[in-house]
Amino acid sequence: MRLLLMSDTHLPKRAKELPVQLLAELPRADVVFHAGDWVDTATLDLLESHSRRLVGVYGNNDGPALRARLPEVAYAELGGLRFGAVHETGSAQGREARCAARHPDLDVLVFGHSHIPWDTTAAGGLRLLNPGSPTDRRRQPHCTYMTARVDEGALTDVVLHRLPPRS
C-alpha cells in the first residue's frame, strides 16, 4: 500500500497551487494524508476528488469551513498498522515521549505545523512523521512531502521528497 503525506499547504497564501510533482503522486497513492493548514477548501475538494482515500485534519490556520469538514485528530488502520494524523504536537523537545503518551494505541503519527520534516521513533515504538510543506519551506532549504509504503504490517520505504524551487 503506497502512502502520500503532506501538510501545511497554505493555499493560496503561500503558493497559488500544489506543485506538479506532488499532484503526480496522487494517482499512485492508495492513501493520502494531509496534516492540516490547508487554508482553502478548494485544496480539500481537490484531494478528496483525486485520492482513493484521504485522511486529513484541520490546522490552526484553518477556518470554520474546513473545521466543519475535518477532525482535529484522524485515525486509520492500514495494512495492520494504526495511523493517526494531527496538526500540532508542541515543541520539538520532548515530542516523542509526549506523543507516545497522548497516542498510546498508534503505530504511526503524521503531523505538521512546523514545516520542518521529521522522522523519529519514540521509545515505545511510535513512529512520528512530519512531511514538511510542499508550498512554504520557511527556514528549510526545500519544500517537501513524503511517501511511504505499508507492507505486511510494517512501514517501509519512507522517503522525504525535496521539491525544486518555484519560479
C-alpha positions as CSV (number, residue, x, y, z in Angstrom):
1,M,0.0,0.0,0.0
2,R,1.5,3.3,-1.1
3,L,1.1,6.5,1.1
4,L,1.5,10.1,0.2
5,L,2.0,12.5,3.2
6,M,1.7,16.3,3.1
7,S,0.9,19.2,5.4
8,D,0.8,22.9,5.6
9,T,-0.2,23.7,2.0
10,H,-1.4,27.2,3.0
11,L,-3.1,27.7,-0.4
12,P,-3.4,30.3,-1.9
13,K,-1.4,32.4,0.5
14,R,2.0,30.6,0.2
15,A,1.5,29.3,-3.3
16,K,-1.2,29.5,-5.9
17,E,-1.4,25.7,-6.5
18,L,0.1,22.5,-5.4
19,P,3.4,21.5,-7.1
20,V,3.1,19.4,-10.2
21,Q,5.4,16.8,-8.8
22,L,3.2,16.4,-5.7
23,L,0.0,16.2,-7.9
24,A,1.6,13.5,-10.0
25,E,1.9,11.3,-6.8
26,L,-1.9,11.3,-6.2
27,P,-2.9,8.6,-8.7
28,R,-0.1,6.4,-7.4
29,A,-1.1,6.7,-3.7
30,D,-3.6,4.3,-2.1
31,V,-3.9,6.7,0.9
32,V,-3.2,10.4,1.1
33,F,-2.5,12.1,4.4
34,H,-2.8,15.9,5.0
35,A,-1.8,17.0,8.5
36,G,-3.6,20.4,8.4
37,D,-3.3,24.1,7.5
38,W,-5.0,23.7,4.2
39,V,-6.3,27.3,4.5
40,D,-8.7,26.9,1.5
41,T,-11.5,24.4,0.9
42,A,-10.5,24.1,-2.8
43,T,-7.4,22.1,-1.8
44,L,-9.6,19.8,0.3
45,D,-12.0,19.4,-2.6
46,L,-9.1,18.6,-5.0
47,L,-7.6,16.0,-2.7
48,E,-11.0,14.4,-2.0
49,S,-11.8,14.1,-5.7
50,H,-8.3,12.8,-6.7
51,S,-7.5,10.5,-3.8
52,R,-8.5,6.9,-3.4
53,R,-8.6,7.5,0.3
54,L,-7.9,10.8,2.2
55,V,-7.0,11.1,5.8
56,G,-7.0,14.8,6.8
57,V,-7.2,17.0,9.8
58,Y,-7.6,20.8,10.3
59,G,-4.8,23.0,11.5
60,N,-4.5,26.2,13.4
61,N,-4.8,28.4,10.2
62,D,-8.0,26.6,9.0
63,G,-11.3,28.4,9.4
64,P,-14.8,27.3,10.1
65,A,-15.5,25.8,6.7
66,L,-12.5,23.4,6.9
67,R,-13.2,22.6,10.6
68,A,-16.7,21.7,9.8
69,R,-15.4,19.0,7.3
70,L,-12.3,17.7,9.1
71,P,-11.5,16.4,12.6
72,E,-8.7,17.7,14.9
73,V,-7.3,14.1,15.0
74,A,-7.9,11.4,12.4
75,Y,-7.3,7.7,12.7
76,A,-6.9,4.9,10.1
77,E,-5.9,1.3,10.2
78,L,-3.9,0.4,7.2
79,G,-2.4,-2.9,6.5
80,G,-2.3,-3.9,10.1
81,L,-0.8,-0.5,11.3
82,R,-2.7,2.0,13.4
83,F,-2.2,5.5,12.0
84,G,-3.1,8.9,13.4
85,A,-2.9,12.4,12.0
86,V,-2.9,15.7,13.9
87,H,-1.6,19.1,13.1
88,E,0.2,20.3,16.2
89,T,2.4,18.2,18.6
90,G,4.1,21.1,20.5
91,S,7.8,21.8,20.7
92,A,10.4,19.5,19.3
93,Q,11.9,19.0,22.8
94,G,10.2,16.0,24.3
95,R,8.0,15.4,21.3
96,E,8.5,11.6,21.2
97,A,7.5,11.0,24.8
98,R,4.7,13.5,24.7
99,C,3.1,12.0,21.5
100,A,3.6,8.4,22.8
101,A,1.7,9.3,26.0
102,R,-1.1,11.1,24.1
103,H,-1.4,8.4,21.4
104,P,-0.6,5.1,23.1
105,D,-2.6,3.0,20.6
106,L,-0.9,4.2,17.5
107,D,2.0,2.8,15.4
108,V,2.5,5.9,13.3
109,L,1.6,9.6,13.9
110,V,1.6,12.0,10.9
111,F,1.8,15.7,12.0
112,G,2.5,19.1,10.7
113,H,2.6,22.7,11.9
114,S,6.4,23.4,12.0
115,H,7.0,23.0,8.2
116,I,10.1,21.1,9.4
117,P,10.5,17.5,8.1
118,W,10.7,15.0,11.0
119,D,11.1,11.2,11.2
120,T,11.8,9.7,14.6
121,T,10.6,6.8,16.7
122,A,9.6,7.1,20.3
123,A,10.9,4.7,23.0
124,G,7.7,2.6,22.8
125,G,7.8,2.3,19.0
126,L,5.5,5.1,17.9
127,R,6.9,6.5,14.5
128,L,6.5,10.2,14.1
129,L,6.4,11.7,10.6
130,N,6.2,15.3,9.6
131,P,6.4,15.7,5.8
132,G,7.2,19.4,6.0
133,S,5.4,21.7,3.5
134,P,5.2,21.4,-0.3
135,T,4.5,25.1,-0.7
136,D,6.1,27.0,2.2
137,R,9.6,26.0,3.2
138,R,10.0,28.7,5.8
139,R,13.6,28.3,7.1
140,Q,14.1,24.9,5.4
141,P,16.3,24.6,2.2
142,H,13.4,22.9,0.3
143,C,9.7,22.5,0.1
144,T,9.0,18.8,0.9
145,Y,6.5,16.0,1.1
146,M,6.8,12.2,2.0
147,T,5.9,8.9,0.5
148,A,5.9,5.6,2.3
149,R,4.7,2.0,2.0
150,V,2.8,-0.3,4.3
151,D,4.0,-3.8,3.6
152,E,3.0,-6.9,5.6
153,G,2.2,-4.9,8.7
154,A,5.4,-2.7,8.5
155,L,6.0,0.9,7.4
156,T,8.7,0.8,4.8
157,D,10.3,3.0,2.1
158,V,9.7,6.3,3.9
159,V,11.1,8.9,1.6
160,L,11.4,12.7,2.0
161,H,10.9,14.3,-1.4
162,R,12.5,17.7,-2.0
163,L,10.8,19.9,-4.5
164,P,12.6,22.2,-6.9
165,P,12.4,26.0,-6.2
166,R,9.3,27.7,-7.5
167,S,9.8,30.0,-10.4
